[in-house]
Amino acid sequence: MEERGEESLALMKILIIASLSLYIAGLVDLITLYTRGKRTSHRIATGLISTGLLLHTVAILWRSYGAGRLPVVGMDETLIFYSWVTVGTTLLLIIRYGRIYVELLTLPIAFFALSLAAIMLEEVRPLPLILQTYWFEVHVITSFVAYSLFTVGFSGALFYMMKRDWHGREDFLRVARISVLWGFMCFSASMFSGAIWAYLAWGMYWMWEPKILWSFILWFWYAGMLHLFYVKGMREKSICVTAIVGFFITLFTYLGVGLLMESSHSF
């Protein structure tokens, strides 16, 4: 049984490394497109990233098969899922907009997350009893979809601030605004399902612990941003600054709290 687990882990790492290699090759082609204007590079890059995403998907399915559950338990598995959603969202933007540039930032972030997952990856762990509910899976999935969308929103906002004289600059703002809006809705679903899961697991909807506190800070930050934009007419520059700061709050909520503080959450 132990030998079988080691073989499964080895295959997972091979699939992750293959995905990383294809993602990096796709990014190099995109850089060639933007610096030299080769049209063929766009098709090649899209093909490479798509193939990498396919292998990434196979890795997630393989882990799910071996674990008998969705692979969203622990920092290593959530990093794999986060990077998968981030690359998938980026690929949709590339197909939709063509030269969108935000992938020059979102893809390296996804590479870093997936590389960290490959280093941290452990054999499949049995699911604790308190996690054996669909509310837990809904909570984690919507949470990391939101994190990925906040990452895309951060990239769009940063490029909007940097490229002030670019043609099509408004596309960056549109990407930032829509990504944050959908990310906020997913994160709201995560907070709701997390409260139900907490009640089923511990008999309470709220606990005074770092992960939950920082999640509420993150939710209120983006809620305030959307309120100021849609109700008060916040200016474009302020939207982008808020989205950029929000990403770093997201980063601390996910990695900072998990690595630096004691929490009931393992991710």
SVG drawing of the C-alpha trace seen along z (x, -y; Angstrom):
<svg xmlns="http://www.w3.org/2000/svg" viewBox="-25 -59 36 61">
<polyline fill="none" stroke="black" stroke-width="0.4" points="0.0,0.0 2.8,-2.4 4.6,-1.5 1.5,-2.3 1.2,-5.7 4.8,-6.5 4.1,-5.6 1.0,-7.8 3.0,-10.7 5.8,-10.3 3.2,-10.4 1.7,-13.5 5.0,-15.2 5.8,-14.2 2.4,-15.6 3.0,-18.9 6.6,-19.3 5.3,-18.6 2.5,-21.2 5.1,-23.7 7.3,-23.1 4.5,-23.7 3.3,-26.8 6.8,-28.3 7.2,-27.5 3.9,-29.2 4.9,-32.3 8.2,-32.5 6.2,-32.4 3.9,-35.1 6.9,-37.3 8.2,-36.7 4.8,-37.8 4.9,-41.0 8.5,-41.9 8.8,-40.7 5.2,-40.7 5.2,-37.2 1.6,-36.2 2.3,-32.5 3.6,-32.8 0.0,-33.5 -1.3,-30.2 1.7,-28.3 1.5,-29.9 -2.2,-29.1 -1.6,-25.5 1.2,-25.0 -0.7,-26.6 -3.8,-24.5 -1.8,-21.3 -0.2,-22.2 -3.7,-22.9 -4.9,-19.5 -2.0,-17.8 -2.7,-19.9 -6.3,-18.7 -5.2,-15.1 -3.1,-15.6 -6.1,-16.9 -8.3,-14.0 -5.5,-11.5 -5.2,-12.9 -9.0,-12.9 -9.1,-9.2 -6.4,-8.2 -7.9,-10.2 -11.6,-9.4 -12.3,-13.1 -11.6,-16.5 -7.9,-17.4 -8.5,-20.6 -7.1,-19.5 -3.8,-21.1 -1.6,-23.7 -0.1,-21.5 -3.4,-20.5 -4.9,-24.0 -1.9,-25.4 -2.4,-22.9 -6.1,-23.9 -5.4,-27.7 -2.8,-27.6 -5.2,-25.5 -8.0,-28.0 -5.6,-30.9 -4.2,-29.4 -7.7,-28.4 -9.0,-32.0 -5.9,-33.4 -6.3,-31.1 -10.0,-32.2 -8.8,-35.8 -6.1,-35.1 -8.7,-33.4 -11.3,-36.2 -9.0,-39.3 -5.9,-38.1 -3.1,-40.4 -4.3,-41.1 -0.8,-41.3 -2.2,-40.3 -1.0,-36.8 2.6,-38.1 1.8,-38.5 -0.9,-35.9 1.1,-33.0 4.3,-33.6 2.1,-33.7 0.5,-30.4 4.0,-28.9 5.2,-30.0 2.1,-28.4 2.5,-25.2 6.2,-25.0 5.6,-25.4 3.0,-22.7 5.4,-20.3 7.9,-20.9 5.4,-20.6 3.4,-17.7 2.8,-14.7 1.1,-11.4 -2.7,-11.4 -3.9,-12.0 -7.2,-10.5 -9.9,-13.1 -10.7,-14.1 -14.3,-13.4 -15.1,-17.2 -14.2,-17.7 -16.5,-14.9 -19.2,-17.2 -20.1,-18.8 -20.1,-22.2 -16.4,-22.0 -15.7,-21.3 -18.0,-24.1 -16.3,-26.4 -12.8,-25.6 -13.6,-25.6 -15.4,-28.9 -12.7,-30.4 -9.8,-29.5 -11.8,-30.5 -12.2,-33.9 -8.4,-34.0 -7.7,-33.3 -10.1,-36.0 -8.6,-38.5 -5.2,-37.6 -6.5,-38.4 -8.0,-41.6 -4.7,-42.6 -2.9,-42.0 -5.4,-44.0 -5.3,-46.9 -1.5,-46.9 -1.2,-47.1 -3.8,-49.8 -1.7,-51.9 1.6,-51.2 0.4,-51.7 -1.2,-55.1 -0.8,-55.9 -1.6,-52.4 -4.4,-51.9 -7.0,-49.5 -6.0,-50.5 -9.6,-50.4 -9.5,-46.6 -7.3,-46.3 -9.8,-48.2 -12.6,-46.0 -10.7,-42.8 -9.9,-44.2 -13.5,-45.3 -15.2,-42.1 -12.7,-39.8 -13.1,-41.5 -16.9,-41.5 -17.1,-37.7 -14.3,-37.0 -16.3,-38.8 -19.4,-36.8 -17.5,-33.6 -15.8,-34.7 -19.3,-35.6 -20.4,-32.0 -17.3,-30.7 -18.0,-32.7 -21.6,-31.5 -20.7,-27.8 -17.8,-28.1 -20.2,-29.3 -22.5,-26.3 -19.6,-23.9 -18.3,-25.4 -21.7,-25.0 -21.8,-21.3 -18.2,-20.7 -18.0,-22.7 -21.5,-23.8 -20.8,-27.5 -20.9,-29.9 -18.0,-32.0 -14.6,-31.5 -12.1,-34.1 -9.1,-32.7 -6.7,-34.3 -8.0,-32.7 -11.6,-33.7 -10.7,-37.2 -8.5,-37.8 -11.2,-36.3 -13.7,-38.9 -11.1,-41.7 -10.7,-40.5 -14.5,-40.3 -15.1,-43.8 -12.2,-45.2 -13.7,-44.1 -17.2,-44.9 -16.1,-48.4 -14.4,-48.7 -17.5,-47.5 -19.7,-49.8 -17.6,-52.8 -17.4,-52.0 -21.0,-51.2 -22.7,-53.5 -20.3,-56.4 -18.6,-56.4 -15.1,-55.8 -12.5,-56.9 -10.5,-54.4 -7.2,-55.0 -8.7,-54.4 -10.3,-51.2 -7.0,-49.9 -5.1,-50.9 -7.8,-49.2 -7.6,-46.0 -3.8,-45.9 -3.9,-46.3 -6.7,-43.7 -4.5,-41.2 -1.8,-41.5 -4.5,-41.1 -5.6,-38.0 -2.0,-36.7 -1.6,-37.2 -5.0,-35.6 -4.0,-32.5 -0.3,-32.1 0.6,-34.5 -1.9,-33.2 -1.3,-29.6 2.4,-29.8 2.9,-32.3 -0.1,-31.8 -1.8,-29.0 -5.1,-28.3 -7.8,-25.6 -7.3,-25.9 -4.6,-23.9 -4.5,-26.2"/>
</svg>
